[in-house]
Amino acid sequence: MKSLEELKKLRDLSRSKIEMRNSTDKKYRVVVGMATCGIAAGARPVLNALVEESAKGIYSCTVTQTGCIGMCSLEPIVEVYDETGAKTTYVKVDAAKAVEILKSHVGEGTVVEQYTVAAQK
């Protein structure tokens, strides 16, 4: 830090990320499996991509993390909950797919079928 202004900017950025995770007035909740299996499969870049993209303020969603979702061979896993509580589970997600899911599902309300667990049959 070279100045108080830089520190204030960092503080504000951190606050916005915390508020994004705790907000209850959002239409969607996006959850990333961050247990050891998820992290080993690449969930950290997925979570980072979702946080960065949603921080732009375009999407009505919160982004959080959770532990084991129970399908280790399909990690990284992202679950999207809508305002009714309906859940869509996306599997084998990478950072690019995560942004696409956010834009399509959260931004436009269209599920990206080819990335869902149902498409893995």
N, C-alpha and C positions, 0 to 999 in steps of 0.2 A: 504494500500500500504506500502510495506516495502522497496521498492527501485524504482529508476527511471526506471529501466528496466521493472518492472512489470507494471508501468504506461504506458510505450511505447507499451507494448504488448496489454494492454487494449485499447489504442488508435487505434492501427492497426486493432484489431478485430472489433471495432466500425466502423471504416472507411470501412472495407470490407463489413459489413452489409449494410451500407448506399449506397455504390457503387452497391451492388447487387440489391437494390431496384430501383436505378435510371439509370441503364445501358440500352442503346438503341440498343446494338449490339447482343442481345440474341435472340434465336429462339422462345422461348415461354415466355408468361407472365402469372403468376399464381396469382390470386386475391382471397383473403379470405374476406367474408362478416363479418365485425366487428362492426355492429350496436348493439344496446343493445340486440336485439333478438338473434343475432349470438353469442355474448359473453355469454349470459345466457345459450345458448344451448351447449357451449363448444368450441367456435371458437378460443379462445386464445391458448389452447394446440395444436390445428391444425396449427395455424400460426407459433407457436414456432417450431413444428416438421418440417414444410416446410422450415423455415429459417435455422434451424440447418442442415438439410439434404442437402439443396442446397448450403450451405456455404462450403461444401466439395469440390466444384469446379468441380464436375462430370457432372453437368447438365447445359445446355445452357438456362437459364431462369432467370427472375427476379421474386421476390416474393413481392407482395404489399398487402395492405388492402384497403377496400372500405367500404362505409356505407351500408345501407339497399339495398338488392338485390330484395326484394319484395315477397319472399316466406318464410315467417317466420316459418311456420310449418315444413319446410324441412331443417332448419338450423342444424348444420353449413354447409354453402355452399362454395364451391371452384369452381372458374371458371378458365379454362385454355384456353388461346388464343394462336393460332399458328401464324406463321409468315405471313399468309394470312389474319389474322383477324378472322378466324373461331373460334367460341367459343364452348366449351364443359362445361356443368354445372353439377357438382357433388354435390349430396345432402346427408344429414345425415352423414357427414364425421367426423371421429374421427382421432386421431393422427396416428394410425396404417394405416388406409385407406389412409390418406394423403401421407404418405411415399410410399405406394404401388402405388398410382396415379402418384406421381413424378417419380418413377422408371419405371413404365410401359408407361405412356403417354408421359412424357417429355424425359425420357431416351431412350425409344424404339420406340416411335411414335404409341403405341397401346392404344386406348381408353379402359378404364376399364368400360365396358358397364353396369355391374350390379350396379354401384354406380351413374349412371347418372340420371338426372331428368326424362328422357324418360322411364327408367326401373321402375318408381314408380307407374305405372298404375295398 
